[in-house]
């Protein structure tokens, strides 16, 4: 529903404004109670009866706060915490969204410009200190040329020992996925634990720590199978 603010021709008495203010307060208080009750299943019509106003009065109350036209989405009372979303986009892009119907192209343009030009308020204190830290010319050259500032004689390998259901896996490339059978479940890249589990019989006595630190897995096919 597209609602517009009151026009100059629509006159209201002091009593009308007091009534609108009273209805707004009742609605806000009742919605505050509903938002804490996750099992609430009131319909919109039941909610209006609960706050003792009709739909016309409810719409009038909403329009009283508008300064420009706005698309107002119909929601059940227990959906007040849900952002505006598009069901088609939701199927394609599983992420948080807050979509608004564009009624004013100028406002849309101003929003985009303000968003592009907004300051990085979320920048961490550590990053701000790093940006303001002075470094020598030699160190700057090392950074520009991607030369490591230090070299260690020891290296580390991360072994994800979480439970299998809690491990994060990388999805195979689209090219490989398209070649798989429709009912195939082999959709993830093999991790270190998977490679260790599928190691050849000749390496059954090799422990996980030695496998991770002493061996590299090669995808190239050798002429002769050698260990």
MORACOR-V924902 format. One record per backbone hydrogen bond with DSSP energy under -0.5 kcal/mol. NH is the residue of the N-H (numbers start at 0). CO is the residue of the C=O. Records with the same first field share a line. If there is no record, write none. Layout:
NH=CO + CO
//
This chain:
2=0 + 69
5=62
9=6
10=8
16=12
17=13
18=14
19=15
20=16
21=17
22=18
23=19
24=20
25=21
26=22
27=23
28=24
29=25
30=26
31=27
32=28
33=29
34=30
35=31 + 32
36=32 + 33
37=35
39=36
46=42
47=43
48=44
49=45
50=46
51=48
52=47
57=53
58=54
59=55
60=56
61=57
62=58
63=59
64=61
65=62
69=2
71=0 + 69
72=70
76=41
78=75
79=76
81=78
82=80
86=84
89=85
90=86
91=87
92=88
94=92
98=83
102=100
107=103
108=104
109=105
110=106
111=107
112=108
113=109
114=110
115=111
116=112
117=113
120=118
122=119
127=123
128=124
129=125
130=126
131=127
132=129
139=135
140=136
141=137
142=138
143=139
144=140
145=142
146=141
159=157
160=158
165=162
166=162 + 163
171=186
176=172
177=173
178=174 + 175
179=175 + 176
183=180
186=184
188=169
194=190
195=191
196=192
197=193
198=195
202=199
203=200
205=202
210=206
211=207
212=208
213=209
214=210
217=215
221=219
225=223
//
